[in-house]
Amino acid sequence: MLKIEKNITDKWNLLLKVLSDEIPEVDSHFQHWLNEDIENKKLYQSLKEGGQHNGLLFDKDGLFNNISAKLSLDTERKTPLYRKKWFKYSISSVAVIALSIIITLNYFTFHENTIPEKVEKNIFDPGSKKAYLLSMKGEKIDLSESFEVKKEDGTVISNKSEGVISFEKTTPVKKIIEQQTIYVPKSGEYELVLADGSRVFLNSESQLAFPSYFEGDTRRVELTGEAYFEVKKDGRSFIIQTPDLSIEVLGTSFNVNAYQTNPYVNATLVEGSIRIRLPEKQESFLLQPDHNFRLDKLSEEISVQQVNTDIYTAWVKGEFMFRNQPLAEIFAQLERWYDFKIIYENPDIAKMRFTGSAEKVRPLNYLLNQIQAVTDIQYKSEGDKIILYK
């Protein structure tokens, strides 16, 4: 059984974070705990084998509290992430078996028959491939239809492939490089191929400004919202400017979440290297692969830590992936994809933390039913609003 010490709550929290992929298994603190006692290794292995698949959303703090109660630890979190009621499953009275059952129950992959739909009609269908191209001359082109055009600056712009717009440099008629802007509205996403061959995946409610083609020693674009970049190496630096920071790369894959409505900015590096600079600060941050940079815009607190990058890039692959995140963060993502407004009748609901995953092609009520199944939270729709209540 888990080795019980005075800081047992920290140990449980560490174990749960590793099980839900919030931090990697190679984390030094976790490895220290793992090697302290052979029973720790046995427990971790049994839980790991029972939770190989992502699945239903589950209330992570509720799980923690239940484990503590079953072990009669008489412990509480000093700052609970939320209060009361974790999920509606019955469990064994034996601590280790109870934990194994809970993890197993909550890590099944989503299937059609996992939980019966309680709403016959889908509410808020998922988004689709859509965007608008805005030119310097005030032109606004809806990218839902295929087109190809050659501009005076020699750029050939086309979106022959569904959901992808590309820019190709040819011989210019006039030596004037046009500025372009791609805007993706709510419930949309789009991909573009820049003239240098770099690929950019834009998430809902995001905007990228860039030249038709790059000249000089630097390639520079401006981002508001969220984008995943695959920057092509060509010997020139590539600069992404957001409202709060700039990111310099030579060739790499990474995700940037820089929505102005979010209280934070995230940059997550998949491969390569990037350097992050903050305005009015001399210090810069060189990020290594599998690390996340996070800036709290209110407190200006900065953190850099090793992460599972799939959590931050799942949206590019058509998935939602949540790991120990408060509902406020989760619904900030869902609001953009399904184009609705969320209302919490009780502010404490927004603080509840969940772990789980789902395909983005699901209608919104499918995800809402998952949350409803593992908590006492109820929901109702009114026009363009979803109201969560207990």
C-alpha positions in Angstrom: 0.0 0.0 0.0 1.1 3.6 -0.5 3.6 4.7 2.0 2.0 7.1 4.4 3.9 10.1 5.6 3.1 13.5 7.0 3.1 14.9 3.4 0.9 12.2 2.0 -1.5 14.7 0.3 1.4 15.9 -1.8 2.2 12.3 -2.7 -1.3 11.5 -3.8 -1.5 14.7 -5.8 1.7 13.8 -7.5 0.5 10.3 -8.3 -2.8 11.6 -9.8 -1.0 14.1 -11.9 1.2 11.4 -13.5 -1.8 9.1 -14.0 -3.6 11.8 -15.9 -0.6 12.8 -17.9 -0.5 16.2 -16.4 3.2 15.7 -15.6 5.6 13.1 -17.2 6.5 9.8 -15.5 10.2 10.9 -15.6 9.5 13.8 -13.2 12.2 13.8 -10.6 9.8 14.1 -7.6 7.7 11.3 -8.8 10.7 9.1 -9.4 11.9 9.7 -5.9 8.6 8.6 -4.4 8.4 5.7 -6.8 11.8 4.3 -5.6 11.1 4.9 -1.9 9.1 1.7 -1.5 8.4 -1.4 -3.6 4.7 -1.1 -2.7 4.7 2.3 -4.4 5.9 0.8 -7.6 3.3 -2.0 -7.4 0.5 0.4 -6.8 1.5 2.7 -9.6 1.9 -0.2 -12.0 -1.5 -1.6 -11.2 -3.2 1.8 -11.7 -1.2 2.5 -14.9 -2.3 -0.8 -16.4 -5.9 -0.1 -15.6 -5.8 3.4 -17.2 -4.2 3.0 -20.6 -7.0 4.8 -22.4 -8.4 8.3 -22.1 -12.0 8.5 -21.4 -14.9 10.0 -19.4 -14.4 13.3 -17.7 -13.9 12.7 -14.0 -13.7 15.0 -11.0 -10.0 14.7 -9.9 -10.3 16.4 -6.6 -13.2 14.3 -5.7 -11.2 11.2 -6.5 -8.4 12.5 -4.3 -10.8 13.1 -1.4 -12.3 9.7 -1.7 -8.9 8.0 -1.7 -7.9 9.9 1.5 -11.2 8.9 3.1 -10.8 5.2 2.2 -7.3 5.2 3.7 -8.5 7.0 6.8 -5.8 9.6 6.4 -7.8 12.4 7.9 -6.2 14.8 5.5 -7.6 17.7 3.4 -6.2 19.9 0.8 -5.1 23.2 2.3 -6.7 25.1 -0.6 -9.4 22.9 -2.1 -9.9 23.4 -5.8 -13.7 23.0 -5.2 -16.0 21.6 -2.6 -18.2 18.5 -2.3 -19.5 15.6 -4.4 -17.1 13.9 -6.8 -19.0 11.2 -8.8 -22.0 8.8 -8.7 -20.2 5.4 -8.7 -20.1 3.0 -5.8 -16.7 1.6 -4.9 -15.0 -1.0 -2.9 -14.1 -0.4 0.7 -10.6 -1.7 0.2 -8.4 1.3 -0.5 -6.1 0.0 -3.3 -8.9 -1.9 -5.0 -11.1 1.2 -4.7 -8.6 3.4 -6.4 -8.0 0.9 -9.2 -11.7 0.6 -9.9 -12.1 4.4 -10.0 -9.2 4.9 -12.4 -10.4 2.0 -14.6 -13.9 3.3 -14.7 -12.9 6.8 -15.6 -10.3 6.0 -18.3 -12.4 4.2 -20.9 -12.4 5.7 -24.4 -15.6 7.5 -25.4 -18.0 5.2 -27.2 -21.4 5.7 -28.6 -23.1 3.6 -26.0 -21.0 4.7 -23.0 -23.8 7.0 -21.7 -27.2 7.1 -23.3 -28.0 10.5 -24.9 -30.5 12.4 -22.7 -31.2 15.0 -25.4 -32.6 13.7 -28.7 -31.8 16.9 -30.6 -28.1 18.0 -30.7 -27.5 21.4 -29.2 -24.7 23.5 -30.6 -23.2 21.3 -33.3 -19.4 21.3 -33.7 -17.5 23.8 -35.7 -16.0 23.4 -39.2 -13.4 24.6 -41.6 -14.1 28.3 -42.2 -12.1 31.5 -42.3 -11.9 34.9 -44.0 -9.0 36.5 -45.9 -8.6 40.2 -45.4 -6.4 42.2 -47.8 -4.7 45.6 -47.5 -7.3 47.0 -49.9 -10.2 46.0 -47.6 -11.2 42.9 -49.6 -12.9 40.2 -47.5 -12.9 36.8 -49.1 -14.9 33.9 -47.7 -12.7 30.8 -47.8 -15.5 28.4 -47.7 -15.4 28.3 -51.5 -12.4 27.4 -53.7 -10.6 30.1 -55.6 -7.2 31.0 -57.0 -5.9 34.5 -57.7 -2.5 36.0 -58.7 -1.8 39.3 -57.0 0.3 42.2 -58.4 3.1 41.4 -55.9 3.5 38.0 -57.6 1.7 36.0 -54.9 -0.5 33.2 -56.1 -3.2 32.6 -53.4 -5.4 29.5 -53.6 -7.5 27.3 -51.4 -8.0 24.3 -53.6 -7.7 21.9 -50.7 -10.6 22.0 -48.2 -9.7 24.0 -45.2 -6.2 25.0 -46.4 -5.1 28.3 -48.0 -1.6 28.6 -49.6 0.6 31.5 -50.7 3.2 31.0 -53.4 5.7 33.6 -54.6 6.1 34.1 -58.4 7.5 37.0 -60.5 5.9 40.3 -59.3 4.4 42.9 -61.5 4.9 45.6 -58.8 7.6 45.5 -56.1 5.0 45.9 -53.3 4.6 43.2 -50.8 1.0 43.0 -49.7 0.0 42.3 -46.1 -2.6 39.6 -45.6 -4.8 38.7 -42.6 -6.5 35.4 -42.0 -9.4 35.5 -39.5 -11.1 32.4 -38.2 -14.4 33.1 -36.5 -16.0 31.2 -33.6 -16.8 27.5 -34.4 -14.1 27.5 -37.1 -10.6 26.4 -37.8 -8.3 26.7 -40.8 -4.8 25.9 -42.1 -2.5 28.0 -44.2 0.8 27.4 -46.0 2.9 30.5 -46.0 5.1 31.5 -49.0 8.2 30.0 -47.2 6.5 26.6 -46.8 5.7 27.0 -43.1 2.4 25.7 -42.0 0.1 27.3 -39.5 -3.1 25.8 -38.0 -5.4 28.5 -36.7 -8.0 27.7 -33.9 -11.4 29.3 -33.5 -11.6 33.1 -32.9 -8.0 33.6 -34.0 -6.2 36.0 -36.4 -2.8 35.9 -38.2 -1.3 38.9 -40.0 1.6 38.2 -42.4 3.2 39.4 -45.7 2.3 37.6 -48.9 6.0 36.5 -49.0 9.0 37.2 -46.8 12.0 39.4 -47.7 15.1 40.2 -45.7 16.7 38.4 -42.9 13.6 38.0 -40.7 10.2 36.4 -41.2 7.6 38.1 -39.0 3.9 37.4 -38.4 1.4 38.7 -35.8 -1.0 36.4 -33.9 -4.0 37.0 -31.8 -5.7 33.8 -30.5 -4.3 30.3 -30.8 -2.1 28.7 -33.5 0.1 25.6 -34.1 3.2 26.4 -36.1 5.4 24.1 -38.2 8.1 26.5 -39.2 10.3 25.6 -42.2 14.0 26.2 -41.8 15.5 28.4 -44.4 18.3 30.2 -42.5 16.2 33.1 -41.4 14.6 33.6 -38.0 10.9 33.5 -37.7 9.2 35.9 -35.3 5.7 35.5 -33.9 4.4 38.7 -32.2 1.5 38.4 -29.8 0.0 41.2 -27.7 2.0 40.1 -24.7 5.2 38.6 -26.0 7.3 37.6 -29.0 8.6 34.2 -30.0 11.7 33.6 -32.1 12.4 30.3 -33.9 14.6 29.0 -36.7 12.6 25.8 -37.5 10.3 23.9 -35.1 6.8 22.8 -34.2 5.0 24.5 -31.3 1.7 25.8 -30.1 0.9 29.3 -29.0 -2.3 30.2 -27.0 -2.5 34.0 -26.8 -6.2 34.8 -26.7 -6.7 38.3 -25.3 -9.6 37.2 -23.2 -7.5 34.5 -21.4 -5.8 35.4 -18.2 -2.6 33.7 -19.4 -0.4 33.1 -22.4 0.9 29.6 -23.2 3.7 28.5 -25.5 4.3 24.8 -25.8 7.3 23.4 -27.7 7.0 20.0 -29.5 10.3 19.9 -31.2 13.2 22.3 -32.0 13.8 25.4 -29.9 12.2 28.8 -29.4 13.2 31.9 -27.6 10.5 33.9 -25.8 10.9 37.6 -25.1 8.6 39.9 -23.0 8.3 43.6 -23.8 10.2 46.0 -21.5 12.2 43.0 -20.0 15.8 42.1 -20.9 15.4 38.5 -19.8 14.5 35.9 -22.4 13.5 32.2 -22.1 14.9 29.5 -24.2 12.4 26.7 -24.4 13.3 23.0 -24.8 11.2 20.3 -26.4 8.3 19.0 -24.3 8.2 22.1 -22.2 5.5 24.7 -21.7 6.0 28.5 -21.0 3.1 30.1 -19.1 2.7 33.8 -18.4 0.0 34.9 -16.0 -1.0 38.3 -17.4 -2.4 39.7 -14.2 0.4 38.8 -11.8 3.1 38.6 -14.5 4.2 35.3 -12.9 6.1 33.1 -15.3 6.5 29.3 -15.1 8.4 26.9 -17.4 7.8 23.1 -16.9 8.0 19.8 -18.7 4.6 18.7 -19.9 2.7 16.2 -22.1 2.5 18.3 -25.3 -0.5 16.3 -26.5 -2.6 18.2 -24.0 -1.8 21.5 -25.7 -1.9 20.3 -29.3 -4.8 17.9 -29.3 -7.1 20.5 -31.0 -5.0 20.3 -34.2 -5.7 16.5 -34.4 -9.5 17.0 -33.9 -9.7 16.3 -30.1 -10.3 18.0 -26.8 -7.9 16.8 -24.1 -8.3 18.1 -20.5 -6.0 17.3 -17.7 -6.9 18.6 -14.2 -8.4 21.8 -15.6 -11.1 24.0 -14.0 -14.4 24.1 -15.9 -13.8 27.8 -16.5 -10.8 26.9 -18.7 -12.5 23.9 -20.3 -15.6 25.9 -21.3 -13.5 28.8 -22.6 -12.4 26.3 -25.3 -15.8 24.8 -25.8 -17.4 28.3 -26.2 -15.2 29.1 -29.1 -15.7 25.8 -30.9 -19.5 25.5 -30.4 -20.2 29.2 -30.4 -22.3 29.6 -27.3 -22.2 31.5 -23.9 -21.7 29.7 -20.6 -23.4 30.8 -17.4 -22.6 29.4 -14.0 -25.4 29.7 -11.5 -22.9 29.1 -8.7 -19.3 30.5 -9.1 -17.9 27.4 -7.4 -18.9 25.3 -10.4 -16.4 27.1 -12.6 -13.6 26.1 -10.2 -14.3 22.3 -10.4 -11.5 20.4 -12.1 -11.8 17.6 -14.6 -9.8 15.2 -16.6 -10.9 13.6 -19.9 -11.0 13.7 -23.7 -13.4 13.7 -26.6 -13.5 14.1 -30.3 -14.3 17.6 -31.6 -16.9 16.3 -34.0 -19.2 15.5 -31.1 -22.2 17.8 -30.4 -21.9 19.9 -27.3 -24.6 18.0 -25.4 -22.5 14.8 -25.6 -19.8 16.4 -23.5 -22.3 18.0 -21.2 -23.8 14.6 -20.6 -20.4 13.3 -19.6 -19.9 16.0 -17.0 -23.5 15.5 -15.7 -22.9 11.7 -15.4 -19.9 12.1 -13.0 -21.0 15.0 -10.9 -24.2 16.5 -9.6 -24.0 19.3 -12.1 -27.1 19.8 -14.4 -27.4 21.9 -17.5 -30.1 23.6 -19.6 -30.0 25.5 -22.8 -31.7 28.9 -23.4 -31.1 30.4 -26.8 -27.4 30.8 -27.3 -26.6 30.1 -23.6 -25.8 27.0 -21.6 -26.6 27.3 -17.9 -24.8 25.0 -15.4 -26.4 24.5 -12.0 -26.7 22.1 -9.1 
